[in-house]
Amino acid sequence: MTKPLKIAYVKARWHAPIVDQTQIGFEAEMKSQGVECDLEVFGVPGALEMPLVAKKLAATGKYDGVVAAALVVNGGIYRHEFVAQAVVDGLVQAGMETGVPVYSVSLTPHEFQETPEHIEFYTKHFVKKGAEAARAVIMMAELDID
């Protein structure tokens, strides 16, 4: 890759210690792949705010891609699946409307409890998901489809 990638990284602040691991994995993978990346980070309250912010950032034309990360959990009220679907649909729509790739690292585990075991598992899992997002960003940047 000849030029540094300019990436907007949008993170939901619900479950921030876990969600922040995606950025750690993302940056580590970019470095391990030898890709220079100028990352600009934006915090939003929750997952539902991500599509709007992603679309506005993509529409500026300043970014090669927008990554959005969140953990949408079942809080005991059956709505998490609706939230997750709305978020992913909105992120896809943002990419389609702006022509800028928008990547979702928004996960909705079937079961999540704030126990040490779940927190440890998802903290590690989100590092992996951040690395996967980095590889997707690299692959899209290497496509010659302009």
DSSP file (Angstrom, degrees, kcal/mol; ACC not computed):
  #  RESIDUE AA STRUCTURE BP1 BP2  ACC     N-H-->O    O-->H-N    N-H-->O    O-->H-N    TCO  KAPPA ALPHA  PHI   PSI    X-CA   Y-CA   Z-CA
    1    1 A M              0   0    0      0, 0.0    35,-0.2     0, 0.0     4,-0.1   0.000 360.0 360.0 360.0 129.6    0.0    0.0    0.0
    2    2 A T        +     0   0    0      2,-0.1    33,-0.0    33,-0.1     0, 0.0   0.861 360.0  43.2 -87.9 -36.9    1.5    3.3   -1.1
    3    3 A K  S    S-     0   0    0      1,-0.0    33,-0.1    33,-0.0     2,-0.1  -0.811  89.4-102.3-111.3 151.6   -0.4    5.9    0.9
    4    4 A P        -     0   0    0      0, 0.0     2,-0.4     0, 0.0    33,-0.2  -0.401  38.8-119.6 -65.0 145.7   -1.5    5.8    4.5
    5    5 A L  E     -a   37   0A   0     31,-2.6    33,-3.6    -2,-0.1     2,-0.7  -0.708  15.1-145.9 -87.1 138.5   -5.1    5.0    5.1
    6    6 A K  E     -a   38   0A   0     -2,-0.4    58,-3.4    31,-0.2    59,-0.9  -0.925  26.4-179.7-104.4 114.5   -7.3    7.5    6.8
    7    7 A I  E     -ab  39  65A   0     31,-2.5    33,-2.8    -2,-0.7     2,-0.5  -0.952  24.4-147.4-122.7 132.4   -9.9    5.7    8.9
    8    8 A A  E     -ab  40  66A   0     57,-2.2    59,-2.9    -2,-0.4     2,-0.6  -0.852  17.6-160.2 -91.6 131.3  -12.7    7.0   11.1
    9    9 A Y  E     -ab  41  67A   0     31,-3.1    33,-3.1    -2,-0.5     2,-0.5  -0.943   4.6-167.1-120.1 110.1  -13.2    4.7   14.1
   10   10 A V  E     -ab  42  68A   0     57,-3.5    59,-2.9    -2,-0.6     2,-0.4  -0.851   7.1-173.9-102.7 125.4  -16.6    5.0   15.8
   11   11 A K  E     -ab  43  69A   0     31,-2.8    33,-2.5    -2,-0.5     2,-0.2  -0.973  21.6-133.5-125.9 128.6  -17.0    3.3   19.2
   12   12 A A  E     -a   44   0A   0     57,-2.7    34,-0.2    -2,-0.4     7,-0.1  -0.541  14.1-144.1 -70.7 141.9  -20.1    2.9   21.3
   13   13 A R  S >  S+     0   0    0     31,-2.2     3,-1.4    32,-0.3     2,-0.3   0.583  70.5 102.9 -90.6 -10.1  -19.4    3.8   25.0
   14   14 A W  T 3  S+     0   0    0     31,-0.7    57,-0.4     1,-0.3     5,-0.2  -0.591 102.0   5.6 -66.0 133.4  -21.7    1.2   26.4
   15   15 A H  T >> S+     0   0    0     -2,-0.3     4,-2.6     3,-0.1     3,-1.2   0.870  87.8 171.1  57.4  39.6  -19.4   -1.6   27.6
   16   16 A A  H <>  +     0   0    0     -3,-1.4     4,-3.0     1,-0.3     5,-0.2   0.829  66.2  58.8 -52.4 -43.4  -16.4    0.6   26.7
   17   17 A P  H 34 S+     0   0    0      0, 0.0     4,-0.3     0, 0.0    -1,-0.3   0.854 115.4  37.5 -59.8 -31.3  -13.7   -1.5   28.3
   18   18 A I  H X4 S+     0   0    0     -3,-1.2     3,-1.4     2,-0.2     4,-0.4   0.925 117.1  49.2 -81.6 -48.6  -14.7   -4.4   26.0
   19   19 A V  H >X S+     0   0    0     -4,-2.6     3,-1.9     1,-0.3     4,-0.5   0.867 102.1  64.1 -59.2 -38.0  -15.5   -2.4   22.9
   20   20 A D  H >X S+     0   0    0     -4,-3.0     4,-1.4     1,-0.3     3,-0.5   0.728  86.9  72.8 -60.4 -21.4  -12.2   -0.5   23.2
   21   21 A Q  H <> S+     0   0    0     -3,-1.4     4,-2.5    -4,-0.3    -1,-0.3   0.782  85.3  65.6 -65.5 -25.3  -10.4   -3.8   22.6
   22   22 A T  H <> S+     0   0    0     -3,-1.9     4,-2.6    -4,-0.4    -1,-0.2   0.912 100.8  49.3 -63.2 -39.5  -11.5   -3.7   18.9
   23   23 A Q  H <X S+     0   0    0     -4,-0.5     4,-2.9    -3,-0.5     5,-0.3   0.898 109.0  52.5 -66.0 -39.3   -9.3   -0.7   18.4
   24   24 A I  H  X S+     0   0    0     -4,-1.4     4,-2.2     1,-0.2    -2,-0.2   0.939 113.2  43.7 -60.4 -47.3   -6.4   -2.4   20.0
   25   25 A G  H  X S+     0   0    0     -4,-2.5     4,-2.1     2,-0.2    -2,-0.2   0.883 113.7  52.0 -64.6 -38.9   -6.8   -5.4   17.7
   26   26 A F  H  X S+     0   0    0     -4,-2.6     4,-2.4    -5,-0.2    -2,-0.2   0.951 112.3  43.7 -62.1 -51.7   -7.3   -3.1   14.7
   27   27 A E  H  X S+     0   0    0     -4,-2.9     4,-2.2     1,-0.2    -2,-0.2   0.888 113.2  51.7 -65.0 -39.1   -4.1   -1.1   15.3
   28   28 A A  H  X S+     0   0    0     -4,-2.2     4,-2.5    -5,-0.3    -1,-0.2   0.906 111.3  47.4 -64.1 -41.0   -2.0   -4.1   16.1
   29   29 A E  H  X S+     0   0    0     -4,-2.1     4,-1.9     2,-0.2    -2,-0.2   0.904 110.0  51.9 -69.0 -40.4   -3.1   -5.8   12.9
   30   30 A M  H  <>S+     0   0    0     -4,-2.4     5,-2.7     1,-0.2     4,-0.4   0.933 113.0  46.1 -59.2 -44.5   -2.5   -2.7   10.8
   31   31 A K  H ><5S+     0   0    0     -4,-2.2     3,-1.3     1,-0.2    -2,-0.2   0.920 111.0  51.1 -64.3 -43.9    1.0   -2.5   12.2
   32   32 A S  H 3<5S+     0   0    0     -4,-2.5    -1,-0.2     1,-0.3    -2,-0.2   0.792 110.7  49.8 -66.5 -26.1    1.7   -6.2   11.7
   33   33 A Q  T 3<5S-     0   0    0     -4,-1.9    -1,-0.3    -5,-0.2    -2,-0.2   0.471 114.6-118.7 -88.2  -2.8    0.6   -6.0    8.1
   34   34 A G  T < 5 +     0   0    0     -3,-1.3     2,-0.6    -4,-0.4    -3,-0.2   0.770  63.9 146.1  72.7  25.8    2.9   -2.9    7.6
   35   35 A V      < -     0   0    0     -5,-2.7     2,-0.4    -6,-0.2    -1,-0.2  -0.857  45.7-137.6-101.7 122.6    0.0   -0.6    6.7
   36   36 A E        -     0   0    0     -2,-0.6   -31,-2.6   -35,-0.2     2,-0.4  -0.629  27.9-174.2 -76.7 131.4    0.3    3.0    7.8
   37   37 A C  E     -a    5   0A   0     -2,-0.4     2,-0.9   -33,-0.2   -31,-0.2  -0.985  25.0-155.1-137.3 124.0   -3.0    4.1    9.2
   38   38 A D  E     -a    6   0A   0    -33,-3.6   -31,-2.5    -2,-0.4     2,-0.5  -0.869  27.0-165.4 -95.3 105.3   -4.2    7.5   10.4
   39   39 A L  E     -a    7   0A   0     -2,-0.9     2,-0.5   -33,-0.2   -31,-0.2  -0.822  13.5-169.7-101.9 125.8   -6.9    6.7   12.8
   40   40 A E  E     -a    8   0A   0    -33,-2.8   -31,-3.1    -2,-0.5     2,-0.4  -0.973  16.8-150.5-113.9 121.9   -9.4    9.3   14.0
   41   41 A V  E     -a    9   0A   0     -2,-0.5     2,-0.4   -33,-0.2   -31,-0.2  -0.752  13.7-174.0-103.3 136.9  -11.5    8.0   16.9
   42   42 A F  E     -a   10   0A   0    -33,-3.1   -31,-2.8    -2,-0.4     2,-0.4  -0.994  11.6-150.8-129.6 124.5  -15.1    9.1   17.7
   43   43 A G  E     -a   11   0A   0     -2,-0.4   -31,-0.2   -33,-0.2   -33,-0.1  -0.794  15.0-176.1 -95.1 137.5  -17.0    8.0   20.8
   44   44 A V  E     -a   12   0A   0    -33,-2.5   -31,-2.2    -2,-0.4   -30,-0.2  -0.912  35.6-112.7-127.2 156.9  -20.8    7.7   20.7
   45   45 A P  S    S-     0   0    0      0, 0.0   -31,-0.7     0, 0.0   -32,-0.3   0.931  85.9 -21.4 -56.5 -50.4  -23.2    6.9   23.5
   46   46 A G  S >  S-     0   0    0    -34,-0.2     3,-0.8   -33,-0.2     4,-0.5  -0.816  76.2 -78.5-149.1-174.1  -24.4    3.6   22.1
   47   47 A A  G >  S+     0   0    0     -2,-0.2     3,-1.4     1,-0.2    25,-0.1   0.845 116.2  64.3 -64.6 -36.4  -24.8    1.4   19.1
   48   48 A L  G 3  S+     0   0    0      1,-0.3     4,-0.4     2,-0.2    -1,-0.2   0.763  99.3  54.3 -63.8 -23.7  -27.9    3.2   17.7
   49   49 A E  G <> S+     0   0    0     -3,-0.8     4,-1.9     1,-0.2    -1,-0.3   0.672  89.3  81.4 -81.1 -16.3  -25.9    6.4   17.2
   50   50 A M  H <> S+     0   0    0     -3,-1.4     4,-3.2    -4,-0.5     5,-0.3   0.893  84.5  53.8 -62.5 -44.8  -23.2    4.7   15.1
   51   51 A P  H  > S+     0   0    0      0, 0.0     4,-2.5     0, 0.0    -1,-0.2   0.913 110.9  46.4 -59.7 -41.6  -25.0    4.6   11.7
   52   52 A L  H  > S+     0   0    0     -4,-0.4     4,-2.4     2,-0.2    -2,-0.2   0.939 116.5  43.8 -64.6 -46.3  -25.7    8.4   11.7
   53   53 A V  H  X S+     0   0    0     -4,-1.9     4,-2.6     2,-0.2     5,-0.2   0.910 113.6  51.8 -65.3 -41.7  -22.2    9.3   12.8
   54   54 A A  H  X S+     0   0    0     -4,-3.2     4,-2.7    -5,-0.2     5,-0.2   0.920 110.9  48.0 -60.0 -44.5  -20.7    6.8   10.3
   55   55 A K  H  X S+     0   0    0     -4,-2.5     4,-2.5    -5,-0.3    -2,-0.2   0.924 112.2  48.4 -63.9 -44.3  -22.7    8.2    7.4
   56   56 A K  H  X S+     0   0    0     -4,-2.4     4,-0.7     2,-0.2    -2,-0.2   0.908 114.1  46.6 -63.8 -41.0  -21.8   11.8    8.3
   57   57 A L  H ><>S+     0   0    0     -4,-2.6     3,-1.0     1,-0.2     5,-0.5   0.930 113.4  48.0 -66.2 -44.9  -18.1   10.9    8.6
   58   58 A A  H ><5S+     0   0    0     -4,-2.7     3,-1.5     1,-0.2     5,-0.2   0.894 105.8  59.1 -62.2 -39.2  -18.1    9.0    5.3
   59   59 A A  H 3<5S+     0   0    0     -4,-2.5    -1,-0.2     1,-0.3    -2,-0.2   0.684  90.0  71.8 -66.5 -17.6  -19.9   11.8    3.5
   60   60 A T  T <<5S-     0   0    0     -3,-1.0    -1,-0.3    -4,-0.7    -2,-0.2   0.772  95.9-137.6 -68.0 -23.5  -17.0   14.2    4.4
   61   61 A G  T < 5S+     0   0    0     -3,-1.5    -2,-0.1    -4,-0.4    -3,-0.1   0.525  75.4 110.2  77.9   4.8  -14.8   12.4    1.8
   62   62 A K      < +     0   0    0     -5,-0.5     2,-0.3     2,-0.0    -4,-0.1   0.609  64.1  68.5 -85.6 -12.8  -11.9   12.6    4.3
   63   63 A Y        -     0   0    0     -6,-0.3   -56,-0.2    -5,-0.2     3,-0.1  -0.835  60.1-153.1-119.6 146.3  -11.8    8.9    5.1
   64   64 A D  S    S-     0   0    0    -58,-3.4     2,-0.3    -2,-0.3   -57,-0.2   0.636  88.5 -12.5 -81.1 -16.9  -10.9    5.7    3.2
   65   65 A G  E     -b    7   0A   0    -59,-0.9   -57,-2.2    35,-0.1     2,-0.4  -0.967  58.5-131.1-173.6 162.9  -13.3    3.8    5.5
   66   66 A V  E     -bc   8 102A   0     35,-2.2    37,-3.3    -2,-0.3     2,-0.4  -0.996  16.7-162.2-128.3 126.2  -15.3    4.0    8.7
   67   67 A V  E     -bc   9 103A   0    -59,-2.9   -57,-3.5    -2,-0.4     2,-0.4  -0.917   5.8-166.0-107.6 133.6  -15.2    1.2   11.3
   68   68 A A  E     -bc  10 104A   0     35,-2.9    37,-3.5    -2,-0.4     2,-0.4  -0.982   5.5-172.0-124.5 127.7  -18.0    1.1   13.9
   69   69 A A  E     +bc  11 105A   0    -59,-2.9   -57,-2.7    -2,-0.4     2,-0.3  -0.958  15.8 142.7-126.3 134.9  -17.7   -1.0   17.1
   70   70 A A  E     - c   0 106A   0     35,-1.4    37,-2.2    -2,-0.4     2,-0.5  -0.984  39.5-134.5-158.9 161.0  -20.2   -1.9   19.7
   71   71 A L  E     - c   0 107A   0    -57,-0.4     2,-0.7    -2,-0.3    37,-0.2  -0.970  21.7-168.3-121.4 111.6  -21.4   -4.6   22.0
   72   72 A V        -     0   0    0     35,-2.7     2,-0.3    -2,-0.5    -2,-0.0  -0.898  16.1-173.6-103.7 115.4  -25.2   -5.0   21.9
   73   73 A V        -     0   0    0     -2,-0.7     2,-1.0    35,-0.1    37,-0.1  -0.727  33.9-107.5-114.9 159.3  -26.4   -7.2   24.8
   74   74 A N        -     0   0    0     35,-0.3    38,-0.3    -2,-0.3     4,-0.1  -0.738  32.7-176.0 -80.8 104.6  -29.6   -8.8   26.0
   75   75 A G        -     0   0    0     -2,-1.0    -1,-0.1     2,-0.4     3,-0.1   0.179  61.1 -85.1 -91.1  18.5  -30.4   -6.8   29.0
   76   76 A G  S    S+     0   0    0      1,-0.2     2,-0.5     0, 0.0    -2,-0.1   0.300 109.3  94.8  97.2  -9.6  -33.4   -8.8   29.9
   77   77 A I  S >  S-     0   0    0      0, 0.0     2,-1.8     0, 0.0     3,-0.7  -0.974  84.7-118.6-115.3 126.5  -35.8   -6.9   27.7
   78   78 A Y  T 3  S+     0   0    0     -2,-0.5    -4,-0.1     1,-0.2     0, 0.0  -0.437  87.1  91.2 -70.1  89.0  -36.3   -8.5   24.3
   79   79 A R  T 3>  +     0   0    0     -2,-1.8     4,-2.4     3,-0.0     3,-0.3   0.362  50.4  93.7-148.7 -12.3  -35.0   -5.6   22.1
   80   80 A H  H <> S+     0   0    0     -3,-0.7     4,-2.8     1,-0.2     5,-0.2   0.853  86.7  52.9 -60.4 -35.8  -31.3   -6.3   21.6
   81   81 A E  H  > S+     0   0    0      2,-0.2     4,-2.2     1,-0.2    -1,-0.2   0.884 109.8  48.6 -67.9 -36.3  -31.9   -8.2   18.3
   82   82 A F  H  > S+     0   0    0     -3,-0.3     4,-2.4     2,-0.2    -2,-0.2   0.909 112.7  48.2 -67.3 -41.6  -33.9   -5.3   16.9
   83   83 A V  H  X S+     0   0    0     -4,-2.4     4,-2.4     2,-0.2    -2,-0.2   0.948 112.0  49.1 -61.9 -49.3  -31.2   -2.8   17.9
   84   84 A A  H  X S+     0   0    0     -4,-2.8     4,-2.4     1,-0.2     5,-0.2   0.905 112.2  48.0 -59.1 -43.4  -28.4   -5.0   16.4
   85   85 A Q  H  X S+     0   0    0     -4,-2.2     4,-2.7     1,-0.2     5,-0.2   0.911 111.5  49.8 -65.4 -42.5  -30.4   -5.3   13.1
   86   86 A A  H  X S+     0   0    0     -4,-2.4     4,-2.4     2,-0.2    -1,-0.2   0.892 111.6  49.8 -62.7 -39.3  -31.1   -1.6   12.9
   87   87 A V  H  X S+     0   0    0     -4,-2.4     4,-2.5     2,-0.2    -2,-0.2   0.955 113.3  43.8 -64.9 -51.0  -27.4   -0.8   13.5
   88   88 A V  H  X S+     0   0    0     -4,-2.4     4,-2.5     1,-0.2     5,-0.2   0.923 114.6  49.9 -63.3 -44.0  -26.1   -3.2   10.9
   89   89 A D  H  X S+     0   0    0     -4,-2.7     4,-2.5    -5,-0.2    -1,-0.2   0.919 112.2  48.8 -58.9 -43.1  -28.7   -2.1    8.4
   90   90 A G  H  X S+     0   0    0     -4,-2.4     4,-2.3    -5,-0.2    -2,-0.2   0.880 110.5  49.9 -65.5 -38.5  -27.8    1.5    9.0
   91   91 A L  H  X S+     0   0    0     -4,-2.5     4,-1.9     2,-0.2    -1,-0.2   0.911 111.8  48.0 -67.1 -41.9  -24.1    0.9    8.7
   92   92 A V  H  X S+     0   0    0     -4,-2.5     4,-2.5     1,-0.2    -2,-0.2   0.932 112.0  50.2 -62.2 -45.2  -24.6   -0.9    5.3
   93   93 A Q  H  X S+     0   0    0     -4,-2.5     4,-2.7     1,-0.2     5,-0.2   0.890 106.7  55.3 -60.6 -40.2  -26.9    2.0    4.2
   94   94 A A  H  X S+     0   0    0     -4,-2.3     4,-1.6     1,-0.2     6,-0.4   0.917 110.9  44.9 -60.0 -43.4  -24.2    4.5    5.1
   95   95 A G  H  X S+     0   0    0     -4,-1.9     4,-2.3     1,-0.2     5,-0.3   0.911 113.8  48.6 -66.3 -42.9  -21.7    2.8    3.0
   96   96 A M  H  < S+     0   0    0     -4,-2.5    -2,-0.2     1,-0.2    -1,-0.2   0.889 113.9  46.0 -66.2 -38.7  -24.0    2.4    0.1
   97   97 A E  H  < S+     0   0    0     -4,-2.7    -1,-0.2    -5,-0.2    -2,-0.2   0.795 123.0  33.3 -76.1 -27.6  -25.1    6.0    0.1
   98   98 A T  H  < S-     0   0    0     -4,-1.6    -2,-0.2    -5,-0.2    -1,-0.2   0.673  95.7-129.3-102.4 -19.3  -21.7    7.5    0.5
   99   99 A G  S  < S+     0   0    0     -4,-2.3    -3,-0.1     1,-0.3    -4,-0.1   0.538  71.8 119.4  79.4   5.5  -19.5    5.0   -1.5
  100  100 A V  S    S-     0   0    0     -6,-0.4    -1,-0.3    -5,-0.3    -2,-0.2  -0.902  73.5-109.5-103.9 128.9  -17.1    4.8    1.4
  101  101 A P        -     0   0    0      0, 0.0   -35,-2.2     0, 0.0     2,-0.5  -0.341  32.1-164.5 -59.9 132.2  -16.7    1.3    3.0
  102  102 A V  E     -c   66   0A   0    -37,-0.2     2,-0.4   -10,-0.1   -35,-0.2  -0.987   5.4-157.5-120.6 125.5  -18.3    1.1    6.4
  103  103 A Y  E     -c   67   0A   0    -37,-3.3   -35,-2.9    -2,-0.5     2,-0.6  -0.860   4.6-144.9-110.7 134.5  -17.3   -1.9    8.6
  104  104 A S  E     +c   68   0A   0     -2,-0.4   -35,-0.2   -37,-0.2   -37,-0.1  -0.869  26.6 166.6-103.1 123.8  -19.3   -3.3   11.5
  105  105 A V  E     +c   69   0A   0    -37,-3.5   -35,-1.4    -2,-0.6     2,-0.7  -0.351  39.6 134.0-117.9  45.7  -17.6   -4.7   14.5
  106  106 A S  E     -c   70   0A   0    -37,-0.3     2,-0.4   -35,-0.1   -35,-0.2  -0.870  36.5-169.6-101.8 110.1  -20.9   -4.7   16.3
  107  107 A L  E     -c   71   0A   0    -37,-2.2   -35,-2.7    -2,-0.7    -2,-0.1  -0.800  17.9-167.9-108.7 144.1  -21.5   -7.9   18.0
  108  108 A T        -     0   0    0     -2,-0.4   -35,-0.1   -37,-0.2   -37,-0.1  -0.809  16.2-157.8-128.1  87.8  -24.6   -9.3   19.7
  109  109 A P        -     0   0    0      0, 0.0   -35,-0.3     0, 0.0     3,-0.2  -0.362  19.9-131.2 -67.3 146.7  -23.8  -12.3   21.8
  110  110 A H  S    S+     0   0    0      1,-0.3     2,-0.4   -37,-0.1   -36,-0.0   0.897  96.6  21.2 -61.9 -40.4  -26.7  -14.6   22.5
  111  111 A E        +     0   0    0    -38,-0.0     2,-0.4     2,-0.0    -1,-0.3  -0.994  69.2 162.3-132.8 127.7  -25.8  -14.6   26.1
  112  112 A F        +     0   0    0     -2,-0.4     2,-0.4   -38,-0.3   -38,-0.1  -0.945   3.6 170.9-144.9 125.0  -23.8  -12.0   28.0
  113  113 A Q        -     0   0    0     -2,-0.4     2,-2.6     2,-0.1     6,-0.2  -0.962  44.9-111.9-126.3 147.9  -23.6  -11.5   31.7
  114  114 A E  S    S+     0   0    0     -2,-0.4    -2,-0.0     4,-0.1     3,-0.0  -0.335  71.3 133.3 -79.8  61.8  -21.2   -9.2   33.5
  115  115 A T  S  > S-     0   0    0     -2,-2.6     4,-2.8     1,-0.1     5,-0.3  -0.736  71.9-110.0-103.5 157.9  -19.4  -12.1   35.1
  116  116 A P  H  > S+     0   0    0      0, 0.0     4,-2.4     0, 0.0     5,-0.2   0.875 118.2  52.7 -55.5 -37.6  -15.6  -12.4   35.1
  117  117 A E  H  > S+     0   0    0      2,-0.2     4,-2.4     1,-0.2     5,-0.2   0.937 112.9  41.6 -66.0 -46.7  -15.7  -15.3   32.6
  118  118 A H  H  > S+     0   0    0      2,-0.2     4,-2.9     1,-0.2     5,-0.3   0.915 114.6  51.5 -68.3 -41.8  -17.9  -13.4   30.1
  119  119 A I  H  X S+     0   0    0     -4,-2.8     4,-2.1     1,-0.2    -2,-0.2   0.930 112.8  45.8 -60.8 -44.5  -15.9  -10.2   30.4
  120  120 A E  H  X S+     0   0    0     -4,-2.4     4,-2.0    -5,-0.3     5,-0.2   0.931 114.2  48.4 -63.1 -45.8  -12.6  -12.0   29.9
  121  121 A F  H  X S+     0   0    0     -4,-2.4     4,-2.5     1,-0.2    -2,-0.2   0.951 115.9  41.7 -61.1 -50.7  -14.0  -14.0   26.9
  122  122 A Y  H  X S+     0   0    0     -4,-2.9     4,-2.4     2,-0.2    -1,-0.2   0.816 109.7  58.4 -72.1 -29.3  -15.5  -11.0   25.1
  123  123 A T  H  X S+     0   0    0     -4,-2.1     4,-1.0    -5,-0.3    -1,-0.2   0.946 113.4  39.3 -61.0 -47.4  -12.5   -8.8   25.9
  124  124 A K  H  X S+     0   0    0     -4,-2.0     4,-1.6     1,-0.2     3,-0.3   0.894 114.4  54.5 -68.0 -40.0  -10.2  -11.2   24.1
  125  125 A H  H  X S+     0   0    0     -4,-2.5     4,-2.2     1,-0.2    -2,-0.2   0.871 103.9  54.8 -63.4 -37.7  -12.8  -11.8   21.4
  126  126 A F  H  X S+     0   0    0     -4,-2.4     4,-2.0     1,-0.2    -1,-0.2   0.812 102.0  57.1 -69.9 -28.8  -13.1   -8.1   20.6
  127  127 A V  H  X S+     0   0    0     -4,-1.0     4,-1.9    -3,-0.3    -1,-0.2   0.938 109.0  47.2 -61.7 -45.5   -9.3   -7.9   20.0
  128  128 A K  H  X S+     0   0    0     -4,-1.6     4,-2.2     1,-0.2    -2,-0.2   0.902 110.6  51.6 -61.7 -42.0   -9.7  -10.6   17.4
  129  129 A K  H  X S+     0   0    0     -4,-2.2     4,-2.1     1,-0.2    -1,-0.2   0.863 107.0  53.1 -66.5 -35.4  -12.7   -8.8   15.8
  130  130 A G  H  X S+     0   0    0     -4,-2.0     4,-2.0     2,-0.2    -1,-0.2   0.897 108.7  50.0 -63.5 -40.4  -10.7   -5.6   15.6
  131  131 A A  H  X S+     0   0    0     -4,-1.9     4,-2.1     2,-0.2    -2,-0.2   0.893 108.9  52.2 -64.4 -40.2   -7.9   -7.5   13.7
  132  132 A E  H  X S+     0   0    0     -4,-2.2     4,-2.0     1,-0.2    -2,-0.2   0.899 107.7  51.9 -62.8 -39.9  -10.5   -9.0   11.3
  133  133 A A  H  X S+     0   0    0     -4,-2.1     4,-2.5     1,-0.2    -1,-0.2   0.905 107.3  53.0 -62.9 -40.6  -11.8   -5.4   10.6
  134  134 A A  H  X S+     0   0    0     -4,-2.0     4,-2.4     1,-0.2    -2,-0.2   0.918 108.3  49.8 -60.7 -43.6   -8.3   -4.3    9.9
  135  135 A R  H  X S+     0   0    0     -4,-2.1     4,-2.4     1,-0.2    -1,-0.2   0.881 110.7  50.3 -64.1 -36.6   -7.8   -7.1    7.4
  136  136 A A  H  X S+     0   0    0     -4,-2.0     4,-2.5     2,-0.2     5,-0.2   0.916 109.5  50.6 -66.3 -42.1  -11.1   -6.2    5.7
  137  137 A V  H  X S+     0   0    0     -4,-2.5     4,-2.3     1,-0.2    -2,-0.2   0.924 111.7  48.3 -60.0 -45.0  -10.1   -2.5    5.5
  138  138 A I  H  X S+     0   0    0     -4,-2.4     4,-1.7     2,-0.2    -2,-0.2   0.927 110.8  50.3 -62.3 -46.0   -6.8   -3.6    3.9
  139  139 A M  H  X S+     0   0    0     -4,-2.4     4,-0.7     1,-0.2    -1,-0.2   0.919 112.8  45.9 -60.4 -44.4   -8.5   -5.9    1.4
  140  140 A M  H >< S+     0   0    0     -4,-2.5     3,-0.8     1,-0.2    -1,-0.2   0.887 110.0  54.1 -67.3 -37.7  -10.9   -3.2    0.3
  141  141 A A  H 3< S+     0   0    0     -4,-2.3    -1,-0.2     1,-0.2    -2,-0.2   0.816 106.4  53.3 -65.2 -29.4   -8.2   -0.6    0.0
  142  142 A E  H 3< S+     0   0    0     -4,-1.7    -1,-0.2    -5,-0.2    -2,-0.2   0.627  85.1 103.7 -82.6 -13.1   -6.3   -2.9   -2.3
  143  143 A L    <<  -     0   0    0     -3,-0.8     2,-0.8    -4,-0.7     3,-0.1  -0.467  64.9-146.4 -68.1 139.6   -9.2   -3.3   -4.7
  144  144 A D        +     0   0    0      1,-0.2    -1,-0.1    -2,-0.2    -3,-0.1  -0.690  55.5 122.9-107.3  78.2   -8.9   -1.3   -7.9
  145  145 A I              0   0    0     -2,-0.8    -1,-0.2     1,-0.1    -2,-0.0   0.180 360.0 360.0-125.0  17.5  -12.5   -0.5   -8.6
  146  146 A D              0   0    0     -3,-0.1    -1,-0.1     0, 0.0    -2,-0.0   0.524 360.0 360.0 -67.6 360.0  -12.6    3.3   -8.7
